[in-house]
Amino acid sequence: RGGGGGGGGGGRARDFDPGRVIVSDINPAMLAEGRKRARGRGLMGLNAVDAKGDALLAKLEFVEGNAESLPFEDASVDVYTIAFGLRNVTNAKAALRDALRLLKPGGRFMCLEFSHVTQEPLRSMYDLYSFNVIPALGELVAKDEASYRYLVESIRKFPKQRELEDMMRDVGFKSVSHDNLTGGVVAIHE
């Protein structure tokens, strides 16, 4: 059984079999988008089946909840994933603590999040792109420069890779590591 925060995607459900996948988000609109995408990918509905022919409808659940205190039993999930969501919670340590609470002994935690570029000149180019191009594109495409400026600022305020590892250790995670993708634009923490 897997669970996690940041429910707008709903697309990782196919990777967790057998068992049940719980998609959770604090925002009902994101959960609705996740359901829509899951249906579009054939993960939900009367004809949705896995490789063994078992119906997927009962295996994929969408539950509204706050990542800092999800409404699930202690030690109830094998895998907990959160993608591009930890940066947006009010208290990242509380969310990490709750993820650890939910994991069964030997369970796996994975966090995919925008991070901090570790190499020059990529860092300078990415900063130029982030602070100038992303907000301008947000205004051009979505008529919403402020949200895209917030995105860039929230990435810069988010803990650096080693700092997030330390936070994970502080709440009780063991064997913590991270992998930088695209020079640190994104990182996966486990």
C-alpha positions as semicolon CSV with decimal commas, in nm:
position;residue;x (nm);y (nm);z (nm)
1;R;0,000;0,000;0,000
2;G;0,142;0,336;-0,096
3;G;0,044;0,688;-0,014
4;G;0,163;1,037;-0,058
5;G;0,101;1,404;-0,087
6;G;0,063;1,624;-0,393
7;G;-0,232;1,457;-0,564
8;G;-0,257;1,650;-0,889
9;G;-0,066;1,389;-1,087
10;G;-0,227;1,058;-1,007
11;G;0,005;0,908;-1,270
12;R;0,247;0,714;-1,046
13;A;-0,031;0,476;-0,940
14;R;0,057;0,230;-1,217
15;D;0,403;0,184;-1,063
16;F;0,269;0,046;-0,733
17;D;0,135;-0,306;-0,767
18;P;0,001;-0,510;-0,598
19;G;-0,197;-0,330;-0,335
20;R;-0,365;-0,002;-0,289
21;V;-0,254;0,352;-0,374
22;I;-0,380;0,649;-0,176
23;V;-0,345;0,989;-0,340
24;S;-0,380;1,274;-0,094
25;D;-0,383;1,652;-0,124
26;I;-0,510;1,937;0,093
27;N;-0,670;2,099;-0,213
28;P;-0,993;1,936;-0,340
29;A;-0,939;2,087;-0,687
30;M;-0,601;1,911;-0,713
31;L;-0,765;1,582;-0,612
32;A;-1,029;1,634;-0,880
33;E;-0,752;1,693;-1,135
34;G;-0,575;1,379;-1,013
35;R;-0,894;1,173;-1,058
36;K;-0,940;1,317;-1,406
37;R;-0,583;1,229;-1,506
38;A;-0,611;0,881;-1,354
39;R;-0,927;0,814;-1,556
40;G;-0,759;0,950;-1,868
41;R;-0,468;0,711;-1,817
42;G;-0,696;0,413;-1,768
43;L;-0,627;0,382;-1,396
44;M;-0,990;0,426;-1,287
45;G;-1,324;0,319;-1,420
46;L;-1,517;0,002;-1,484
47;N;-1,270;-0,131;-1,741
48;A;-0,949;-0,035;-1,559
49;V;-0,747;-0,348;-1,481
50;D;-0,389;-0,422;-1,387
51;A;-0,155;-0,674;-1,551
52;K;-0,329;-0,962;-1,365
53;G;-0,673;-0,848;-1,474
54;D;-0,771;-0,718;-1,129
55;A;-0,993;-0,411;-1,125
56;L;-0,805;-0,094;-1,035
57;L;-1,103;0,109;-0,919
58;A;-1,080;-0,021;-0,560
59;K;-0,701;0,009;-0,555
60;L;-0,678;0,383;-0,622
61;E;-0,818;0,617;-0,357
62;F;-0,822;0,997;-0,343
63;V;-0,833;1,140;0,010
64;E;-0,831;1,505;0,112
65;G;-0,572;1,567;0,381
66;N;-0,294;1,788;0,513
67;A;0,055;1,639;0,466
68;E;0,140;1,756;0,818
69;S;-0,125;1,527;0,972
70;L;-0,270;1,281;0,722
71;P;-0,581;1,086;0,829
72;F;-0,422;0,739;0,814
73;E;-0,311;0,487;1,074
74;D;0,046;0,470;1,201
75;A;0,271;0,226;1,012
76;S;0,010;0,176;0,740
77;V;0,200;0,241;0,414
78;D;0,491;0,068;0,244
79;V;0,586;0,362;0,022
80;Y;0,528;0,734;0,073
81;T;0,596;0,971;-0,215
82;I;0,557;1,345;-0,233
83;A;0,629;1,535;-0,553
84;F;0,663;1,913;-0,567
85;G;0,457;1,942;-0,250
86;L;0,692;1,954;0,048
87;R;0,801;2,304;-0,056
88;N;0,442;2,423;-0,019
89;V;0,350;2,290;0,325
90;T;0,342;2,524;0,622
91;N;0,579;2,310;0,830
92;A;0,810;2,079;0,632
93;K;0,940;1,909;0,947
94;A;0,584;1,825;1,055
95;A;0,512;1,679;0,711
96;L;0,831;1,471;0,723
97;R;0,747;1,354;1,075
98;D;0,399;1,249;0,960
99;A;0,540;1,065;0,658
100;L;0,768;0,870;0,891
101;R;0,472;0,796;1,120
102;L;0,279;0,644;0,830
103;L;0,560;0,423;0,700
104;K;0,573;0,059;0,799
105;P;0,909;-0,062;0,933
106;G;1,138;-0,086;0,630
107;G;0,906;0,140;0,430
108;R;1,038;0,375;0,165
109;F;1,006;0,755;0,152
110;M;1,072;0,946;-0,171
111;C;1,050;1,322;-0,216
112;L;1,085;1,480;-0,560
113;E;1,125;1,854;-0,530
114;F;1,273;2,156;-0,701
115;S;1,610;2,214;-0,540
116;H;1,930;2,414;-0,570
117;V;2,161;2,402;-0,871
118;T;2,504;2,287;-0,760
119;Q;2,723;2,372;-1,060
120;E;2,838;2,692;-1,227
121;P;2,768;2,818;-1,492
122;L;2,436;2,629;-1,484
123;R;2,344;2,803;-1,156
124;S;2,383;3,152;-1,305
125;M;2,192;3,059;-1,620
126;Y;1,915;2,895;-1,417
127;D;1,885;3,202;-1,192
128;L;1,857;3,428;-1,496
129;Y;1,593;3,197;-1,645
130;S;1,405;3,156;-1,316
131;F;1,378;3,521;-1,219
132;N;1,317;3,660;-1,569
133;V;1,173;3,400;-1,805
134;I;0,947;3,195;-1,575
135;P;0,744;3,493;-1,442
136;A;0,722;3,644;-1,791
137;L;0,594;3,314;-1,932
138;G;0,346;3,293;-1,645
139;E;0,210;3,633;-1,741
140;L;0,206;3,553;-2,113
141;V;0,047;3,208;-2,092
142;A;-0,161;3,218;-1,773
143;K;-0,196;3,594;-1,712
144;D;-0,054;3,524;-1,366
145;E;0,300;3,653;-1,315
146;A;0,262;3,655;-0,935
147;S;0,209;3,279;-0,903
148;Y;0,513;3,207;-1,115
149;R;0,722;3,455;-0,921
150;Y;0,606;3,277;-0,604
151;L;0,719;2,947;-0,756
152;V;1,070;3,080;-0,813
153;E;1,087;3,238;-0,467
154;S;0,957;2,923;-0,295
155;I;1,227;2,719;-0,467
156;R;1,497;2,958;-0,344
157;K;1,362;2,950;0,013
158;F;1,338;2,570;0,022
159;P;1,622;2,398;0,212
160;K;1,927;2,297;0,013
161;Q;1,982;1,927;-0,049
162;R;2,201;1,862;0,257
163;E;1,975;2,077;0,476
164;L;1,672;1,868;0,375
165;E;1,871;1,552;0,452
166;D;1,943;1,695;0,799
167;M;1,572;1,773;0,850
168;M;1,486;1,415;0,756
169;R;1,739;1,279;1,005
170;D;1,612;1,521;1,274
171;V;1,264;1,366;1,257
172;G;1,396;1,009;1,261
173;F;1,468;0,896;0,905
174;K;1,770;0,666;0,869
175;S;2,002;0,614;0,568
176;V;1,904;0,945;0,411
177;S;2,038;1,038;0,067
178;H;1,958;1,250;-0,235
179;D;2,017;1,239;-0,608
180;N;2,042;1,562;-0,806
181;L;1,870;1,568;-1,142
182;T;1,967;1,828;-1,403
183;G;2,250;1,958;-1,188
184;G;2,024;2,011;-0,888
185;V;1,731;2,185;-1,055
186;V;1,536;1,893;-0,910
187;A;1,642;1,641;-0,644
188;I;1,504;1,312;-0,517
189;H;1,545;1,259;-0,144
190;E;1,508;0,913;0,010
